[in-house]
Amino acid sequence: MAGVLLMTVSMIVVPAIYWVHRERRETERRQIAIVEVENLMERVVSLPFDEVQQSTVDKFALSETAIRQLPDASLQITVRDAADVKQMKKIRIQLGWKNQQEIKAMPVRLTSWVSPKEQE
């Protein structure tokens, strides 16, 4: 009787522990991706306005930590002139990766707009 009870409990607990571990790992990956995208955006918006161009951001790459922690990571940075506002540029950064089941995870996206800094 005790053996049956122990086996029943283990059949419930072991998958739950595995699920918690998997979710924790995915949460850690998402946090790494968020920090990576934030850091990249900070680098882009700190550039002089004239240098905020697609050719400049195409040279940006992921950090070694992000490459190691995010399987099959894909980074996309786009810079476009804001269509509705003159003298503004729209920057969009998207970072995707695959989860443990080799399925693409929901990517992390960040969008910002920059304009020329006022001269004092």
Backbone torsions as a table, in degrees:
resi	resn	phi	psi	omega
1	MET	NA	-44.9	-179.9
2	ALA	-64.1	-38.7	179.3
3	GLY	-63.4	-42.0	179.0
4	VAL	-64.7	-42.7	179.1
5	LEU	-63.9	-43.8	179.2
6	LEU	-63.9	-41.1	179.5
7	MET	-66.4	-38.8	178.9
8	THR	-64.4	-44.7	179.2
9	VAL	-64.0	-41.8	-179.2
10	SER	-67.3	-31.9	177.4
11	MET	-67.0	-24.4	178.3
12	ILE	-90.3	-41.9	-173.2
13	VAL	-74.6	-42.3	-176.2
14	VAL	-60.9	-48.7	176.7
15	PRO	-62.6	-34.0	179.0
16	ALA	-65.8	-40.6	178.3
17	ILE	-64.9	-43.0	178.2
18	TYR	-61.6	-43.2	179.6
19	TRP	-62.2	-43.8	179.5
20	VAL	-62.4	-43.3	179.0
21	HIS	-61.8	-44.8	-179.7
22	ARG	-63.4	-44.4	179.0
23	GLU	-64.7	-39.0	178.2
24	ARG	-63.6	-42.3	179.4
25	ARG	-62.9	-43.1	178.9
26	GLU	-66.6	-35.9	176.8
27	THR	-65.2	-41.7	177.0
28	GLU	-61.9	-42.6	179.1
29	ARG	-63.2	-41.8	179.4
30	ARG	-63.9	-40.0	178.4
31	GLN	-64.1	-40.8	177.1
32	ILE	-62.1	-43.3	-179.8
33	ALA	-64.4	-41.4	179.5
34	ILE	-62.0	-46.9	179.5
35	VAL	-62.7	-41.7	180.0
36	GLU	-62.0	-45.3	-179.7
37	VAL	-66.4	-40.8	177.4
38	GLU	-61.1	-43.7	180.0
39	ASN	-64.9	-41.9	178.1
40	LEU	-63.8	-42.0	179.3
41	MET	-63.9	-39.6	178.4
42	GLU	-62.4	-39.2	177.5
43	ARG	-64.0	-41.6	-177.7
44	VAL	-68.1	-49.2	-175.5
45	VAL	-71.3	-16.5	177.8
46	SER	-83.4	-9.0	177.1
47	LEU	-69.1	152.0	171.3
48	PRO	-59.5	147.5	-173.6
49	PHE	-53.2	-41.5	-178.2
50	ASP	-66.3	-22.4	-179.2
51	GLU	-91.3	-6.4	177.8
52	VAL	-78.6	87.1	-177.3
53	GLN	-138.1	159.8	179.7
54	GLN	-59.6	-40.7	-178.7
55	SER	-63.4	-30.6	178.7
56	THR	-73.7	-48.0	-176.2
57	VAL	-74.5	-18.8	176.1
58	ASP	-63.5	-20.0	179.3
59	LYS	-83.7	-12.6	-179.8
60	PHE	-72.6	144.7	-179.4
61	ALA	-136.2	164.4	177.4
62	LEU	-71.3	152.7	175.9
63	SER	-72.0	162.6	178.5
64	GLU	-61.4	-37.3	178.9
65	THR	-61.4	-46.1	-179.4
66	ALA	-64.9	-41.0	179.2
67	ILE	-62.3	-41.5	-180.0
68	ARG	-68.9	-39.1	-171.6
69	GLN	-90.6	-21.0	-176.7
70	LEU	-112.6	101.6	-177.2
71	PRO	-62.4	133.4	176.4
72	ASP	54.9	44.9	-177.1
73	ALA	-67.5	141.7	177.0
74	SER	-131.8	124.2	-177.6
75	LEU	-109.6	133.2	175.1
76	GLN	-131.2	124.0	175.1
77	ILE	-124.0	126.0	178.3
78	THR	-124.2	141.5	176.2
79	VAL	-125.1	125.8	178.6
80	ARG	-137.6	151.2	171.8
81	ASP	-68.9	136.5	177.9
82	ALA	-68.6	121.6	-174.1
83	ALA	-66.2	-36.4	-173.7
84	ASP	-95.5	-8.5	-178.6
85	VAL	-129.9	125.2	-180.0
86	LYS	-73.3	145.8	178.0
87	GLN	61.6	37.0	174.6
88	MET	-134.1	148.8	176.2
89	LYS	-124.3	139.8	179.1
90	LYS	-101.7	127.3	-179.7
91	ILE	-115.3	129.7	178.3
92	ARG	-129.1	127.6	178.0
93	ILE	-119.1	132.4	177.9
94	GLN	-133.1	132.3	179.1
95	LEU	-127.3	121.5	178.4
96	GLY	-121.0	164.1	178.9
97	TRP	-161.1	174.2	178.1
98	LYS	-105.5	144.2	178.4
99	ASN	-84.4	-171.9	-176.2
100	GLN	-65.5	-22.5	178.7
101	GLN	-90.4	11.5	-178.9
102	GLU	63.2	28.5	176.6
103	ILE	-108.0	139.1	179.6
104	LYS	-61.2	127.0	176.6
105	ALA	-78.6	160.2	176.1
106	MET	-62.2	122.5	-175.9
107	PRO	-70.2	160.0	174.1
108	VAL	-96.5	129.7	-178.6
109	ARG	-126.5	144.7	176.2
110	LEU	-143.5	132.7	-179.5
111	THR	-124.2	140.4	177.6
112	SER	-145.5	159.5	176.3
113	TRP	-121.8	142.3	177.2
114	VAL	-127.6	153.2	176.5
115	SER	-136.9	165.2	178.3
116	PRO	-62.0	142.0	177.5
117	LYS	-75.9	143.7	179.4
118	GLU	-71.3	138.8	177.6
119	GLN	-82.6	135.7	179.5
120	GLU	-98.8	NA	NA
